[in-house]
Amino acid sequence: MRSATALGNPLAGPLCAVVGVLGFSFKAILIKLAYAWAPIDAVTLLALRMLYSAPVFALMAWWATRSGRARGANAWQSRGEE
């Protein structure tokens, strides 16, 4: 298996890290703004957060299965032997 650097994109890892940090931080800001904007309970906000993240998880599931082979539990153990 080739790494992202071997594939020609050395910024893929740092870019994913920055997007993850911004998304995680933005989530907290949205929750604080929602509490200040309207009287809303925590369960409703949790449901909105789940709906907000569902397309991202669907995209990750599609991306993981598009190669045609699923990774099993042993994939990480045999990774260094290639």
C-alpha positions in Angstrom: 0.0 0.0 0.0 1.3 3.4 -0.9 1.1 6.5 1.4 -0.4 9.8 0.5 3.1 11.2 0.0 3.9 8.5 -2.5 0.7 9.3 -4.3 1.9 12.8 -4.9 -0.1 14.8 -2.3 2.1 15.5 0.7 -0.5 18.0 2.1 -3.3 15.5 2.4 -2.6 14.6 6.1 -2.1 18.1 7.4 -5.1 19.3 5.4 -7.3 16.6 6.9 -6.0 17.5 10.4 -6.8 21.2 9.9 -10.3 20.4 8.5 -11.0 18.2 11.5 -9.8 20.8 14.0 -11.9 23.5 12.4 -15.0 21.2 12.3 -14.6 20.2 15.9 -14.2 23.8 17.0 -17.1 25.0 14.8 -19.4 22.5 16.4 -19.0 24.1 19.8 -19.5 27.6 18.4 -22.8 26.5 16.7 -24.1 24.9 19.9 -23.4 28.1 21.9 -25.0 30.2 19.3 -28.1 27.9 19.2 -28.5 28.2 23.0 -28.3 32.0 22.8 -30.6 32.3 19.8 -33.6 30.3 20.9 -34.8 28.3 23.9 -33.9 24.9 22.8 -33.2 21.7 24.7 -30.1 19.5 24.6 -31.9 16.6 22.9 -33.0 18.7 20.0 -29.4 20.1 19.6 -28.0 16.5 19.7 -30.4 15.4 17.0 -29.4 18.4 14.9 -25.8 17.5 15.4 -26.4 14.0 14.3 -28.3 15.1 11.2 -25.5 17.6 10.4 -22.8 14.8 10.6 -24.8 12.1 8.8 -23.7 13.2 5.2 -20.1 13.2 6.3 -20.3 9.6 7.7 -22.2 8.5 4.5 -19.4 10.0 2.4 -16.8 8.2 4.5 -18.6 4.9 4.2 -18.9 5.3 0.4 -15.2 6.3 0.2 -14.2 3.2 2.2 -16.2 0.8 0.1 -15.5 2.3 -3.4 -12.3 0.2 -3.9 -14.3 -3.0 -3.8 -12.5 -4.6 -0.9 -13.3 -4.0 2.7 -10.7 -3.8 5.4 -11.0 -6.4 8.1 -9.5 -6.5 11.5 -6.3 -8.1 10.3 -5.6 -5.4 7.8 -3.8 -3.3 10.3 -1.7 -6.2 11.6 -0.4 -7.1 8.1 0.1 -3.5 6.9 3.8 -3.4 7.6 4.5 -6.7 5.8 3.7 -5.4 2.3 
